[in-house]
Amino acid sequence: MKHLEHFFDNIGRAITSLAAVIFVMLMTITGMIFFSHTLFSFVFPASMEPWEKLAATWLMALGWEFTVLITTCNTRHINKHIPLIMAVCSGIIVLFFIQAFDSQQPLLTIGQRWFVGLLAATINYIYAELFYSKWSERSEQQAMPKKLAQTESNLVQLQSELVQVRSALDQTQRTLTERERSLKEHEGFRKKTESELTCGHCKTLQKNYGALRAHKGHCKQNPINKIII
């Protein structure tokens, strides 16, 4: 059962691959070369030498169909309406080749031939769009490893920057903690100093120890000074 699933998977991948699109497109263009050659043979003047006419018709047919092929393969570089115009021209070539403009034929025959011409034009246009889409998909798939490598490189860089930011943040936190500790020590020292420089009688803060001693000597709240008075 697994072998059967694998077999159908391979068929599915082959049908949906770019190679399948190119293969069928080349078959279509090869058939159209004979249509174009026959049409050019009818149109080119009989005054040409047989070898000249033969060479000219084949070269023109090959040139036209390869123009269609190259235009189809490079849709992304040209106006989006060009493939549609090329497809319509290919359909008209088929109509001339199968004599779809002969009004002496039964209506059913004319309808069938017009249908074939429209079918050829539709196939050419569909494959132009399909080839462009598959080629874009293939280009994206080929670019995916490079994009992935770039993304991984960016991720590594971001991780490195994150480590640096975290390290800087930790350093800032340590500095902040150290400053908070130093500030608390300074505040404790300030309060202790202010307590020592405050008169115990009138609670007046003095500038220094000398001023405190001088102040206590004549502080009105000092019991000793009250007794002397």
DRENDO-1510 file (C-alpha; in Angstrom, 1 decimal, always signed):
<recs>
REC; n; res; u; v; w
REC; 1; MET; +0.0; +0.0; +0.0 .
REC; 2; LYS; +2.9; +2.4; +0.8 .
REC; 3; HIS; +4.5; +1.7; -2.5 .
REC; 4; LEU; +1.2; +2.5; -4.3 .
REC; 5; GLU; +0.9; +5.8; -2.3 .
REC; 6; HIS; +4.5; +6.6; -3.1 .
REC; 7; PHE; +3.9; +5.9; -6.8 .
REC; 8; PHE; +0.9; +8.3; -6.9 .
REC; 9; ASP; +2.8; +10.9; -4.9 .
REC; 10; ASN; +5.5; +10.8; -7.6 .
REC; 11; ILE; +2.9; +11.2; -10.3 .
REC; 12; GLY; +1.3; +14.1; -8.5 .
REC; 13; ARG; +4.7; +15.8; -8.0 .
REC; 14; ALA; +5.5; +15.3; -11.7 .
REC; 15; ILE; +2.2; +16.7; -12.9 .
REC; 16; THR; +2.4; +19.8; -10.7 .
REC; 17; SER; +6.1; +20.4; -11.4 .
REC; 18; LEU; +7.5; +23.2; -13.6 .
REC; 19; ALA; +9.0; +20.5; -15.9 .
REC; 20; ALA; +5.5; +19.3; -16.7 .
REC; 21; VAL; +4.4; +22.8; -17.6 .
REC; 22; ILE; +7.4; +23.3; -19.9 .
REC; 23; PHE; +7.0; +19.9; -21.5 .
REC; 24; VAL; +3.4; +20.4; -22.5 .
REC; 25; MET; +4.1; +24.0; -23.5 .
REC; 26; LEU; +6.9; +22.9; -25.8 .
REC; 27; MET; +4.6; +20.2; -27.4 .
REC; 28; THR; +1.9; +22.9; -28.0 .
REC; 29; ILE; +4.5; +25.3; -29.6 .
REC; 30; THR; +5.9; +22.5; -31.7 .
REC; 31; GLY; +2.5; +21.7; -33.1 .
REC; 32; MET; +1.9; +25.4; -33.7 .
REC; 33; ILE; +5.1; +25.6; -35.7 .
REC; 34; PHE; +3.6; +23.5; -38.4 .
REC; 35; PHE; +0.4; +25.6; -38.4 .
REC; 36; SER; +2.5; +28.8; -38.8 .
REC; 37; HIS; +4.6; +27.2; -41.5 .
REC; 38; THR; +1.6; +26.2; -43.5 .
REC; 39; LEU; +0.0; +29.6; -43.2 .
REC; 40; PHE; +3.2; +31.4; -44.2 .
REC; 41; SER; +3.5; +29.0; -47.2 .
REC; 42; PHE; +0.0; +30.2; -48.4 .
REC; 43; VAL; +0.8; +33.8; -47.9 .
REC; 44; PHE; +4.3; +34.1; -49.2 .
REC; 45; PRO; +4.4; +35.0; -53.0 .
REC; 46; ALA; +4.8; +32.2; -55.5 .
REC; 47; SER; +7.5; +34.3; -57.2 .
REC; 48; MET; +10.0; +33.2; -54.6 .
REC; 49; GLU; +12.4; +30.4; -55.4 .
REC; 50; PRO; +11.2; +27.1; -53.8 .
REC; 51; TRP; +14.2; +26.9; -51.5 .
REC; 52; GLU; +13.8; +30.6; -50.5 .
REC; 53; LYS; +10.1; +30.1; -49.7 .
REC; 54; LEU; +10.8; +26.9; -47.8 .
REC; 55; ALA; +13.5; +28.5; -45.8 .
REC; 56; ALA; +11.5; +31.7; -45.2 .
REC; 57; THR; +8.4; +29.9; -44.1 .
REC; 58; TRP; +10.2; +27.6; -41.6 .
REC; 59; LEU; +12.3; +30.5; -40.3 .
REC; 60; MET; +9.3; +32.7; -39.8 .
REC; 61; ALA; +7.3; +29.9; -38.2 .
REC; 62; LEU; +10.2; +29.1; -35.8 .
REC; 63; GLY; +10.8; +32.8; -35.2 .
REC; 64; TRP; +7.1; +33.4; -34.4 .
REC; 65; GLU; +6.7; +30.4; -32.1 .
REC; 66; PHE; +9.9; +31.0; -30.3 .
REC; 67; THR; +8.8; +34.6; -29.8 .
REC; 68; VAL; +5.7; +33.3; -28.2 .
REC; 69; LEU; +7.8; +31.0; -26.0 .
REC; 70; ILE; +10.2; +33.7; -24.9 .
REC; 71; THR; +7.4; +36.1; -24.3 .
REC; 72; THR; +5.6; +33.5; -22.2 .
REC; 73; CYS; +8.8; +32.7; -20.2 .
REC; 74; ASN; +9.5; +36.4; -19.5 .
REC; 75; THR; +6.0; +37.6; -18.6 .
REC; 76; ARG; +7.3; +39.3; -15.5 .
REC; 77; HIS; +9.4; +41.7; -17.6 .
REC; 78; ILE; +6.7; +42.9; -20.0 .
REC; 79; ASN; +3.2; +44.3; -20.0 .
REC; 80; LYS; +0.7; +41.8; -18.7 .
REC; 81; HIS; -1.5; +42.2; -21.8 .
REC; 82; ILE; +1.2; +41.0; -24.2 .
REC; 83; PRO; +0.7; +37.3; -23.5 .
REC; 84; LEU; -3.0; +37.7; -24.1 .
REC; 85; ILE; -2.3; +39.4; -27.5 .
REC; 86; MET; +0.2; +36.7; -28.4 .
REC; 87; ALA; -2.4; +34.0; -27.5 .
REC; 88; VAL; -5.0; +35.7; -29.7 .
REC; 89; CYS; -2.6; +35.8; -32.6 .
REC; 90; SER; -1.8; +32.1; -32.2 .
REC; 91; GLY; -5.5; +31.4; -32.2 .
REC; 92; ILE; -6.0; +33.4; -35.4 .
REC; 93; ILE; -3.2; +31.5; -37.1 .
REC; 94; VAL; -5.0; +28.2; -36.2 .
REC; 95; LEU; -8.2; +29.6; -37.6 .
REC; 96; PHE; -6.6; +30.4; -40.9 .
REC; 97; PHE; -4.9; +27.1; -41.0 .
REC; 98; ILE; -8.1; +25.1; -40.5 .
REC; 99; GLN; -10.0; +27.5; -42.9 .
REC; 100; ALA; -12.5; +28.6; -40.2 .
REC; 101; PHE; -13.4; +31.7; -42.3 .
REC; 102; ASP; -14.8; +29.7; -45.2 .
REC; 103; SER; -18.5; +30.6; -45.1 .
REC; 104; GLN; -19.4; +27.8; -47.6 .
REC; 105; GLN; -18.9; +25.2; -44.9 .
REC; 106; PRO; -21.8; +23.9; -42.7 .
REC; 107; LEU; -22.3; +25.9; -39.6 .
REC; 108; LEU; -21.4; +23.0; -37.4 .
REC; 109; THR; -18.1; +22.7; -39.2 .
REC; 110; ILE; -17.4; +26.4; -38.8 .
REC; 111; GLY; -18.4; +26.2; -35.1 .
REC; 112; GLN; -16.0; +23.3; -34.6 .
REC; 113; ARG; -13.1; +25.0; -36.3 .
REC; 114; TRP; -13.7; +28.3; -34.3 .
REC; 115; PHE; -13.8; +26.3; -31.2 .
REC; 116; VAL; -10.4; +24.7; -32.0 .
REC; 117; GLY; -9.0; +28.2; -32.7 .
REC; 118; LEU; -10.3; +29.6; -29.4 .
REC; 119; LEU; -9.0; +26.5; -27.6 .
REC; 120; ALA; -5.5; +27.0; -29.0 .
REC; 121; ALA; -5.6; +30.7; -28.0 .
REC; 122; THR; -6.8; +29.7; -24.5 .
REC; 123; ILE; -4.2; +27.0; -24.1 .
REC; 124; ASN; -1.4; +29.5; -25.0 .
REC; 125; TYR; -2.7; +32.1; -22.6 .
REC; 126; ILE; -3.2; +29.6; -19.8 .
REC; 127; TYR; +0.3; +28.3; -20.1 .
REC; 128; ALA; +1.7; +31.8; -20.2 .
REC; 129; GLU; +0.1; +32.5; -16.8 .
REC; 130; LEU; +0.8; +29.0; -15.5 .
REC; 131; PHE; +4.4; +29.2; -16.4 .
REC; 132; TYR; +4.9; +32.6; -14.8 .
REC; 133; SER; +3.2; +31.4; -11.6 .
REC; 134; LYS; +5.2; +28.2; -11.4 .
REC; 135; TRP; +8.5; +30.0; -12.2 .
REC; 136; SER; +7.8; +32.5; -9.5 .
REC; 137; GLU; +7.0; +29.7; -7.1 .
REC; 138; ARG; +10.3; +27.9; -8.1 .
REC; 139; SER; +12.2; +31.2; -7.6 .
REC; 140; GLU; +10.7; +31.6; -4.1 .
REC; 141; GLN; +11.6; +28.0; -3.2 .
REC; 142; GLN; +15.1; +28.5; -4.4 .
REC; 143; ALA; +15.4; +31.8; -2.4 .
REC; 144; MET; +13.9; +30.2; +0.7 .
REC; 145; PRO; +17.2; +28.7; +2.0 .
REC; 146; LYS; +18.9; +32.1; +1.6 .
REC; 147; LYS; +16.1; +33.8; +3.4 .
REC; 148; LEU; +16.1; +31.2; +6.1 .
REC; 149; ALA; +19.9; +31.6; +6.6 .
REC; 150; GLN; +19.5; +35.4; +6.7 .
REC; 151; THR; +16.6; +35.0; +9.2 .
REC; 152; GLU; +18.8; +32.7; +11.4 .
REC; 153; SER; +21.7; +35.2; +11.1 .
REC; 154; ASN; +19.3; +38.0; +12.2 .
REC; 155; LEU; +18.1; +35.8; +15.1 .
REC; 156; VAL; +21.6; +35.1; +16.3 .
REC; 157; GLN; +22.4; +38.8; +16.1 .
REC; 158; LEU; +19.2; +39.7; +18.0 .
REC; 159; GLN; +20.0; +37.0; +20.6 .
REC; 160; SER; +23.5; +38.5; +21.0 .
REC; 161; GLU; +22.0; +42.0; +21.3 .
REC; 162; LEU; +19.5; +40.6; +23.9 .
REC; 163; VAL; +22.4; +39.1; +25.9 .
REC; 164; GLN; +24.2; +42.5; +25.8 .
REC; 165; VAL; +21.0; +44.4; +26.8 .
REC; 166; ARG; +20.4; +41.9; +29.7 .
REC; 167; SER; +24.0; +42.3; +30.8 .
REC; 168; ALA; +23.7; +46.1; +30.7 .
REC; 169; LEU; +20.4; +45.9; +32.6 .
REC; 170; ASP; +21.9; +43.6; +35.3 .
REC; 171; GLN; +24.8; +46.1; +35.6 .
REC; 172; THR; +22.4; +49.0; +35.8 .
REC; 173; GLN; +20.4; +47.1; +38.5 .
REC; 174; ARG; +23.5; +46.4; +40.5 .
REC; 175; THR; +24.6; +50.0; +40.2 .
REC; 176; LEU; +21.1; +51.2; +41.2 .
REC; 177; THR; +21.1; +48.8; +44.2 .
REC; 178; GLU; +24.6; +50.0; +45.2 .
REC; 179; ARG; +23.4; +53.6; +44.9 .
REC; 180; GLU; +20.3; +52.9; +46.9 .
REC; 181; ARG; +22.4; +51.2; +49.6 .
REC; 182; SER; +24.9; +54.2; +49.6 .
REC; 183; LEU; +21.9; +56.6; +49.7 .
REC; 184; LYS; +20.5; +54.8; +52.7 .
REC; 185; GLU; +23.9; +54.8; +54.4 .
REC; 186; HIS; +24.2; +58.5; +53.6 .
REC; 187; GLU; +20.7; +59.2; +54.9 .
REC; 188; GLY; +21.4; +57.2; +58.1 .
REC; 189; PHE; +24.6; +59.1; +58.6 .
REC; 190; ARG; +22.8; +62.4; +57.9 .
REC; 191; LYS; +20.1; +61.6; +60.5 .
REC; 192; LYS; +22.7; +60.5; +63.0 .
REC; 193; THR; +24.7; +63.7; +62.4 .
REC; 194; GLU; +21.6; +65.9; +62.6 .
REC; 195; SER; +20.7; +64.1; +65.8 .
REC; 196; GLU; +24.1; +64.7; +67.3 .
REC; 197; LEU; +24.0; +68.4; +66.2 .
REC; 198; THR; +20.6; +69.0; +67.6 .
REC; 199; CYS; +20.3; +70.7; +71.0 .
REC; 200; GLY; +18.8; +68.3; +73.4 .
REC; 201; HIS; +17.0; +71.1; +75.2 .
REC; 202; CYS; +15.5; +73.3; +72.5 .
REC; 203; LYS; +15.8; +70.8; +69.6 .
REC; 204; THR; +17.5; +73.4; +67.4 .
REC; 205; LEU; +19.8; +72.1; +64.7 .
REC; 206; GLN; +23.3; +73.5; +64.7 .
REC; 207; LYS; +25.8; +73.8; +61.9 .
REC; 208; ASN; +28.7; +72.0; +63.6 .
REC; 209; TYR; +29.8; +70.6; +67.0 .
REC; 210; GLY; +31.5; +73.9; +68.0 .
REC; 211; ALA; +28.3; +75.8; +67.3 .
REC; 212; LEU; +26.4; +73.2; +69.3 .
REC; 213; ARG; +28.7; +73.6; +72.3 .
REC; 214; ALA; +28.4; +77.4; +72.1 .
REC; 215; HIS; +24.6; +77.1; +71.8 .
REC; 216; LYS; +24.3; +74.9; +74.8 .
REC; 217; GLY; +26.3; +77.4; +76.8 .
REC; 218; HIS; +23.6; +80.0; +76.5 .
REC; 219; CYS; +20.5; +77.9; +75.6 .
REC; 220; LYS; +17.5; +79.2; +77.6 .
REC; 221; GLN; +16.1; +75.7; +77.8 .
REC; 222; ASN; +19.3; +74.4; +79.4 .
REC; 223; PRO; +18.6; +73.7; +83.1 .
REC; 224; ILE; +22.1; +74.8; +84.1 .
REC; 225; ASN; +21.5; +78.2; +82.5 .
REC; 226; LYS; +18.2; +78.6; +84.3 .
REC; 227; ILE; +19.9; +78.0; +87.7 .
REC; 228; ILE; +22.6; +80.5; +86.9 .
REC; 229; ILE; +20.0; +83.1; +85.9 .
</recs>
